[in-house]
Amino acid sequence: MIDSHVHLNRQEFADEAGAVVERARAAGVTGFLNVGYDLETSRASLALADRYDDVWATVGIHPHDALLLADEHGQLTADGRLRLAELEELCRHPKVLAVGEIGLDFFRDLSPRPAQHAALAAQLELAARLDLPVVFHVRDAWDPMLTFVDEVGLPPRRGVLHAFSGDAAAVDWALERGFRLGIGGVVTYRQSALPGMVARAGCDALLLETDAPWLPPVPHRGQRNEPAWLGRVLDTVAGILQMEPGAVERRTDATFAELFRPGKASTP
């Protein structure tokens, strides 16, 4: 299994990332995409990827931090352009596989919406120019997000809708445009609508993820999530699709390889 979205450099794993990785490997996890969400975590994600052969990185500015790039009116700032230039430099490292996580978050609205749109557009342009896929974060903004991406232009390498929580229309949007759905611990929750979306999407549209340290699967709710628990997600998805877990593992691993091309990271 490959954990396609994890935050091993978070303070919840302080001084323990090595042990967490070892537990996950023992549980059958063969790769980790460690996701940045501002400049500090993007640098840390890349540093972690440099330490482990089976860890790769993404770099990007989360919508919560969109003011790092743009002002409240949606105009890129001088400092924001410098930060974009640093992101671009990080993106050129061979172990950086995607731009992300980026997107829109209207649940908390920690950055003004015009700034979120501007930050997203700038990073979509960066991904297109550098031929990288994207990792999207979307919360309470599905219709605005998908409409905006259609308007500004789809990233050529497409990407993944991380921690997918959209409806059937969002599934169809992803399928029609070649995006993948990131499926994590929420699929195991009793009241979750995600199983129906997994069935609608089909195996080849899916990536497995934990989003650790958040969103632990049943029976670990209330605990710090770990990539070692990715098997719970795999088994649940396999049950929904009426497939053998091994078949789901092979096909989601192949989807990860096709989208992110981790083989490029083998040579600096």
C-alpha positions as CSV (number, residue, x, y, z in Angstrom):
1,M,0.0,0.0,0.0
2,I,1.0,3.6,-0.6
3,D,-0.1,6.3,1.8
4,S,-0.8,9.1,-0.7
5,H,-1.3,11.8,1.9
6,V,0.4,12.0,5.2
7,H,2.0,14.7,7.4
8,L,4.9,12.9,9.1
9,N,6.7,16.2,10.0
10,R,3.8,17.4,12.1
11,Q,4.5,18.1,15.8
12,E,2.2,15.2,16.7
13,F,5.0,13.0,15.5
14,A,7.8,15.0,17.0
15,D,11.0,13.0,17.2
16,E,9.0,9.9,16.3
17,A,8.8,10.0,12.5
18,G,11.3,7.1,12.1
19,A,9.3,4.8,14.4
20,V,6.0,5.8,12.7
21,V,7.5,4.9,9.3
22,E,8.8,1.6,10.6
23,R,5.4,0.6,12.1
24,A,3.8,1.5,8.8
25,R,6.3,-0.6,6.8
26,A,5.7,-3.5,9.1
27,A,2.0,-3.1,8.3
28,G,2.6,-3.3,4.6
29,V,2.9,0.4,3.6
30,T,5.6,0.7,0.9
31,G,5.5,4.4,0.2
32,F,4.5,7.8,1.8
33,L,3.7,11.0,0.1
34,N,4.4,13.6,2.8
35,V,2.4,16.8,2.1
36,G,3.4,20.4,2.7
37,Y,0.9,23.2,3.3
38,D,3.0,26.3,3.8
39,L,6.7,27.2,3.2
40,E,7.9,25.8,6.6
41,T,6.1,22.5,6.2
42,S,7.0,22.2,2.6
43,R,10.7,22.6,3.5
44,A,10.3,20.1,6.3
45,S,8.5,17.7,4.0
46,L,11.3,17.8,1.5
47,A,13.9,17.3,4.3
48,L,12.0,14.2,5.4
49,A,11.8,12.9,1.9
50,D,15.6,13.3,1.6
51,R,16.1,11.0,4.7
52,Y,13.9,8.1,3.5
53,D,14.0,6.4,0.1
54,D,10.3,5.5,0.3
55,V,9.1,9.0,1.3
56,W,8.3,11.7,-1.3
57,A,7.2,15.3,-0.8
58,T,4.7,17.8,-2.0
59,V,5.0,21.6,-1.6
60,G,2.4,24.2,-1.6
61,I,0.4,26.9,0.3
62,H,-2.9,25.8,1.9
63,P,-6.0,28.0,1.5
64,H,-5.8,28.7,5.2
65,D,-2.5,30.5,4.5
66,A,-3.5,32.2,1.2
67,L,-2.5,35.6,2.6
68,L,1.1,34.5,2.3
69,L,0.6,34.9,-1.4
70,A,-2.2,37.4,-2.0
71,D,-3.9,40.3,-0.3
72,E,-7.6,40.4,0.9
73,H,-8.6,41.8,-2.5
74,G,-7.1,38.8,-4.4
75,Q,-3.9,40.5,-5.7
76,L,-0.6,38.8,-5.4
77,T,1.8,40.7,-3.2
78,A,5.5,41.4,-3.6
79,D,6.3,39.0,-0.7
80,G,3.8,36.5,-2.2
81,R,5.8,36.5,-5.5
82,L,9.0,35.8,-3.6
83,R,7.3,32.9,-1.8
84,L,6.1,31.6,-5.1
85,A,9.6,31.7,-6.4
86,E,10.8,29.7,-3.4
87,L,8.0,27.2,-4.0
88,E,9.2,26.9,-7.6
89,E,12.7,26.2,-6.5
90,L,11.5,23.5,-4.0
91,C,9.4,22.0,-6.8
92,R,12.5,21.4,-8.9
93,H,13.9,18.9,-6.4
94,P,13.5,15.3,-7.8
95,K,11.7,14.1,-4.7
96,V,8.9,16.7,-5.0
97,L,6.1,14.9,-6.8
98,A,3.3,17.5,-6.7
99,V,2.1,21.0,-5.8
100,G,-0.2,20.8,-2.8
101,E,-2.0,20.9,-0.7
102,I,-3.8,23.8,-2.4
103,G,-7.5,24.7,-2.9
104,L,-10.4,26.4,-1.2
105,D,-11.7,26.1,2.3
106,F,-14.9,27.9,3.1
107,F,-15.6,26.1,6.3
108,R,-13.1,28.0,8.4
109,D,-12.4,31.0,6.1
110,L,-9.1,31.6,7.7
111,S,-8.0,33.6,4.6
112,P,-10.4,35.9,2.7
113,R,-11.9,34.2,-0.3
114,P,-10.4,36.5,-2.9
115,A,-7.0,35.6,-1.5
116,Q,-7.8,31.9,-1.6
117,H,-8.8,32.1,-5.3
118,A,-5.6,34.1,-6.1
119,A,-3.3,31.7,-4.3
120,L,-5.0,28.7,-6.0
121,A,-4.7,30.2,-9.4
122,A,-1.1,31.1,-9.0
123,Q,-0.2,27.6,-7.8
124,L,-2.2,26.0,-10.6
125,E,-0.1,28.0,-13.0
126,L,3.0,26.9,-11.3
127,A,2.0,23.2,-11.5
128,A,1.2,23.6,-15.2
129,R,4.4,25.3,-16.0
130,L,6.5,22.7,-14.1
131,D,4.4,19.7,-15.4
132,L,3.4,18.6,-11.9
133,P,0.1,17.2,-10.6
134,V,-1.7,18.9,-7.8
135,V,-3.1,17.8,-4.4
136,F,-6.4,19.6,-3.8
137,H,-7.9,20.5,-0.4
138,V,-11.6,21.3,-0.6
139,R,-13.9,21.9,2.3
140,D,-17.4,23.4,2.1
141,A,-16.4,24.7,-1.3
142,W,-17.0,22.0,-3.8
143,D,-19.1,23.8,-6.3
144,P,-17.0,27.0,-6.2
145,M,-13.8,25.0,-6.4
146,L,-14.7,22.8,-9.3
147,T,-16.2,25.7,-11.2
148,F,-13.1,27.8,-10.6
149,V,-10.7,25.1,-11.7
150,D,-12.7,24.7,-15.0
151,E,-12.5,28.4,-15.5
152,V,-8.8,29.0,-14.9
153,G,-7.8,25.8,-16.7
154,L,-7.2,22.2,-15.6
155,P,-3.6,21.3,-14.6
156,P,-2.3,19.2,-17.5
157,R,-1.1,16.5,-15.1
158,R,-4.3,16.6,-13.2
159,G,-4.1,15.5,-9.5
160,V,-6.1,14.2,-6.6
161,L,-9.0,15.5,-4.6
162,H,-7.6,14.8,-1.1
163,A,-9.9,13.7,1.7
164,F,-12.7,13.5,-0.7
165,S,-16.0,14.6,0.7
166,G,-17.9,15.7,-2.4
167,D,-21.2,14.4,-3.7
168,A,-22.0,12.4,-6.8
169,A,-21.6,15.4,-9.1
170,A,-18.1,15.9,-7.7
171,V,-17.3,12.3,-8.4
172,D,-18.5,12.7,-12.0
173,W,-16.5,15.9,-12.4
174,A,-13.4,14.0,-11.3
175,L,-14.0,11.0,-13.5
176,E,-14.8,13.2,-16.6
177,R,-11.6,15.2,-16.2
178,G,-9.2,12.5,-15.0
179,F,-8.7,13.4,-11.4
180,R,-8.4,10.9,-8.6
181,L,-10.2,10.7,-5.2
182,G,-8.2,10.5,-2.0
183,I,-10.0,8.0,0.3
184,G,-9.0,7.8,4.0
185,G,-10.4,6.9,7.4
186,V,-13.7,8.6,6.9
187,V,-14.8,5.7,4.7
188,T,-14.9,3.5,7.8
189,Y,-17.3,5.8,9.7
190,R,-20.8,4.5,10.3
191,Q,-22.6,7.7,9.1
192,S,-20.3,8.5,6.2
193,A,-21.6,9.0,2.7
194,L,-18.2,8.1,1.3
195,P,-18.8,4.4,0.6
196,G,-21.5,5.4,-1.9
197,M,-19.0,7.7,-3.6
198,V,-16.3,5.0,-3.7
199,A,-18.7,2.6,-5.4
200,R,-19.7,5.3,-7.9
201,A,-16.0,6.1,-8.7
202,G,-14.6,2.6,-9.0
203,C,-11.2,1.3,-8.0
204,D,-9.1,2.9,-10.7
205,A,-10.2,6.4,-9.7
206,L,-9.0,6.0,-6.1
207,L,-5.9,6.6,-4.0
208,L,-5.6,5.4,-0.4
209,E,-4.5,7.9,2.2
210,T,-4.5,8.5,6.0
211,D,-4.0,12.3,6.4
212,A,-2.2,11.3,9.6
213,P,-2.2,12.6,12.3
214,W,-5.9,13.4,11.5
215,L,-9.0,11.3,10.6
216,P,-8.1,7.9,12.1
217,P,-10.2,5.0,10.9
218,V,-12.4,2.8,13.0
219,P,-11.6,1.4,15.6
220,H,-9.0,4.1,16.3
221,R,-11.2,7.2,16.3
222,G,-10.1,9.7,18.9
223,Q,-6.5,8.7,18.6
224,R,-3.6,10.1,16.7
225,N,-3.8,8.6,13.2
226,E,-0.9,6.7,11.8
227,P,0.0,5.4,8.3
228,A,0.2,1.9,9.9
229,W,-3.6,1.9,9.9
230,L,-3.9,2.4,6.2
231,G,-4.9,-1.3,5.9
232,R,-8.2,-0.5,7.6
233,V,-9.0,1.9,4.7
234,L,-7.9,-0.7,2.2
235,D,-10.1,-3.4,3.6
236,T,-13.1,-1.2,3.8
237,V,-12.7,0.0,0.2
238,A,-12.2,-3.6,-0.9
239,G,-15.5,-4.5,0.8
240,I,-17.4,-1.7,-0.8
241,L,-16.1,-2.7,-4.3
242,Q,-16.5,-6.4,-3.6
243,M,-12.8,-7.0,-4.5
244,E,-9.9,-8.7,-2.9
245,P,-7.8,-6.3,-0.8
246,G,-4.7,-7.4,-2.8
247,A,-6.3,-6.4,-6.1
248,V,-7.3,-3.0,-4.6
249,E,-3.8,-2.5,-3.3
250,R,-2.2,-3.3,-6.7
251,R,-4.5,-1.0,-8.6
252,T,-4.3,1.9,-6.3
253,D,-0.5,1.6,-6.2
254,A,-0.5,1.6,-10.0
255,T,-2.7,4.7,-10.0
256,F,-0.3,6.4,-7.6
257,A,2.6,5.6,-9.9
258,E,0.8,6.8,-13.0
259,L,-0.2,10.1,-11.5
260,F,2.8,11.1,-9.4
261,R,5.7,9.3,-11.3
262,P,7.8,8.6,-8.2
263,G,10.4,6.9,-10.4
264,K,11.8,10.4,-11.3
265,A,12.9,10.8,-7.7
266,S,15.5,8.0,-8.0
267,T,18.1,10.3,-9.5
268,P,18.8,13.9,-8.3
